[in-house]
Amino acid sequence: MINSDERAEMQMNPGARIVLLGRQGAGKGTQCVRLSRHYVVPHISTGDMLRAAVREGTELGKMAKAVIDAGQLVSDEIMVGIVAERLQADDASTRGYILDGFPRTVAQAIALDEITQDQPVGMAIDLVVPRELVLSRLSARRVCRDCGANYQSTGVDPSPWICENCGGDVVQRDDDTPQAINNRLDLYETQTQPLIDYYGQSGRMFHVDGVGSPDDVFDRLTKVVEGQI
Ligand code: ADP
């Protein structure tokens, strides 16, 4: 259900079709939640969708668990199928979407352009944060098992740790081990960085500095988005 604040925001904001790129730990999750509220469009995170499937023990979840925990990528074919289905839902087809974690390979980006021909991705934004900084953020990262909200461990954490947003359990992700983190960052360089050229060729690539407070980064992001929509 849409509440009255959201209705007012919808009248102010025309929606958006955005892909957010950026290294693991760059703050995509945090910023996507804010952007999604601001532009009243669904935040579609393939990582969250896969983790939900793992928790629910679906066929997809069973297949994906070992791949995710090792820091590898789920196959393009499966990922494209999941996203294609999600984009058909009313919210995405009427308002747009903010994609987080997809596309992650050039093959996925090409497939995405094919399935969104009527409502193509308007812009891809690279949230730029150096590798050394994301490494330290990721080892302290904790997430809500239910809503995906992100937290940082200080070393003296509440126990049990309850999410401020939804009351879910705040935990360390199984794939936030040093080995899996390094695998994911290496894969980001080889598989995902080429997307910057892909979106650049069609004039849809933008870069935003992701270093700074969440509020500062959000301000930078909305300036770039509003220049385009
Ligand atoms: P991170 O950005 O920290 O890697 P995500 O939550 O985006 O975390 O994704 C977690 C895992 O889910 C990935 O390491 C990968 O195994 C899988 N995954 C998510 N999105 C995709 C995708 N588009 N293609 C392939 N695998 C994916």
Residues whose N, C-alpha, C, O or C-beta is under 5 A from the ligand:
A	BS01	ADP	Q24 T46 G47 D48 L50 V67 I68 G71 Q72 L73 V74 M79 G101 F102 P103 R104 R184
